[in-house]
């Protein structure tokens, strides 16, 4: 009896603030994941996100077939939109954070903007009236982004073939789910227009993003990237020497590189890669010209994953000229992980005081 009163009270509040409940639960799901999210290769993350997707597709199933005929489940379904928003917010927040960490904003801006626009669309009443179309599209977006990092975790590499497998897998799931709905007597045109066509449109969009190198190279992410005057390996540490004054706290190393004769420009990076991950990255040196930045050197580094503080590696450049430079950390298929701009300034030989930081 008491439970019935509580349920009625909750239902009254739900009906009173119906326009605000959906966005609140979406934001709550987003914040919940921001506060609880661990490493990208954390098994708990992978399993919980997989369970979220199964629950969400179960809700989508009932969107096509109708509310289940069971009293307790029927009560729960009064709040199906709130549950859907919470789980969707939790998934999209996790994926947004993972992808944001996995590339410089300049490289991933279009991709991240597209996800942000879809999030906003989800909260607009005019689009929420489309109901099934928006839910199925956002849910398939979550499914694709899930496999875009799961497949490279399994294979231990990033690149074209892991990307293709990451798209094929959710497409196969999509067609299996559509076939299941048809067997349950759902209208084929409704399935195609409400789920299949918009989902395939998203696949095409992801392919365009990949061709234009706009997708972050998840699950890799840069933890540190800096320019230095010297680097020495003192196992298990790296000793990095630089001239940067303490007050320039926003710079990493010598972003204003005062070059004396015979100086070398050292680039040091720490890249997070999951356990079992073995691949190559490239340190891409570019020099600014009147026609924009042009390639000077590409130096490959083999990386292995598993270290929480990131895989450490460095390279140096002996042949350079004064001016504006950039180093981009890239995958072997030229997806950008991070970048740093720096200025090389010719300076006569003179005593200098180098500071040291340890990684």
MOSUL-V533961 format. One record per residue. N is the residue number from 1. SS is DSSP state (helix for helix, strand for strand, loop for the rest). Layout:
n:ss
N:SS
N:SS
This chain:
n:ss
1:loop
2:helix
3:helix
4:helix
5:helix
6:helix
7:helix
8:helix
9:helix
10:helix
11:helix
12:helix
13:helix
14:helix
15:helix
16:helix
17:loop
18:helix
19:helix
20:helix
21:helix
22:helix
23:helix
24:helix
25:helix
26:helix
27:helix
28:helix
29:helix
30:helix
31:helix
32:helix
33:helix
34:helix
35:helix
36:helix
37:loop
38:loop
39:loop
40:loop
41:loop
42:loop
43:helix
44:helix
45:helix
46:helix
47:helix
48:helix
49:helix
50:helix
51:helix
52:helix
53:helix
54:helix
55:helix
56:helix
57:helix
58:helix
59:helix
60:helix
61:helix
62:helix
63:helix
64:helix
65:helix
66:loop
67:loop
68:loop
69:loop
70:loop
71:helix
72:helix
73:helix
74:helix
75:helix
76:helix
77:helix
78:helix
79:helix
80:helix
81:helix
82:helix
83:helix
84:helix
85:helix
86:helix
87:helix
88:helix
89:helix
90:helix
91:helix
92:helix
93:helix
94:helix
95:helix
96:helix
97:helix
98:helix
99:helix
100:helix
101:helix
102:loop
103:loop
104:loop
105:helix
106:helix
107:helix
108:helix
109:helix
110:helix
111:helix
112:helix
113:helix
114:helix
115:helix
116:helix
117:helix
118:helix
119:helix
120:helix
121:helix
122:helix
123:helix
124:loop
125:helix
126:helix
127:helix
128:helix
129:loop
130:loop
131:loop
132:helix
133:helix
134:helix
135:helix
136:helix
137:helix
138:helix
139:helix
140:helix
141:helix
142:helix
143:helix
144:helix
145:helix
146:helix
147:helix
148:helix
149:helix
150:helix
151:helix
152:helix
153:helix
154:helix
155:helix
156:loop
157:loop
158:loop
159:loop
160:helix
161:helix
162:helix
163:helix
164:helix
165:helix
166:helix
167:helix
168:helix
169:helix
170:helix
171:helix
172:helix
173:helix
174:helix
175:helix
176:helix
177:helix
178:helix
179:helix
180:helix
181:helix
182:helix
183:helix
184:loop
185:loop
186:loop
187:loop
188:helix
189:helix
190:helix
191:helix
192:helix
193:helix
194:helix
195:helix
196:helix
197:helix
198:helix
199:helix
200:helix
201:helix
202:helix
203:helix
204:helix
205:helix
206:helix
207:helix
208:helix
209:helix
210:helix
211:helix
212:loop
213:loop
214:loop
215:loop
216:loop
217:loop
218:loop
219:loop
220:loop
221:strand
222:strand
223:strand
224:strand
225:strand
226:strand
227:strand
228:strand
229:loop
230:strand
231:strand
232:strand
233:strand
234:strand
235:loop
236:loop
237:strand
238:strand
239:strand
240:strand
241:strand
242:strand
243:loop
244:loop
245:loop
246:loop
247:loop
248:loop
249:loop
250:loop
251:loop
252:loop
253:strand
254:loop
255:loop
256:strand
257:strand
258:strand
259:strand
260:loop
261:loop
262:loop
263:loop
264:loop
265:strand
266:strand
267:strand
268:strand
269:strand
270:strand
271:strand
272:strand
273:loop
274:loop
275:loop
276:loop
277:loop
278:strand
279:strand
280:strand
281:strand
282:strand
283:strand
284:strand
285:strand
286:strand
287:strand
288:strand
289:strand
290:loop
291:loop
292:strand
293:strand
294:strand
295:strand
296:strand
297:strand
298:strand
299:strand
300:strand
301:strand
302:strand
303:strand
304:strand
305:loop
306:loop
307:loop
308:loop
309:loop
310:loop
311:strand
312:strand
313:strand
314:strand
315:strand
316:strand
317:strand
318:loop
319:loop
320:loop
321:loop
322:loop
323:strand
324:strand
325:strand
326:strand
327:strand
328:strand
329:strand
330:strand
331:strand
332:loop
333:loop
334:loop
335:loop
336:strand
337:strand
338:strand
339:strand
340:strand
341:strand
342:strand
343:strand
344:strand
345:strand
346:strand
347:loop
348:loop
349:loop
350:loop
351:loop
352:loop
353:loop
354:loop
355:strand
356:strand
357:strand
358:strand
359:loop
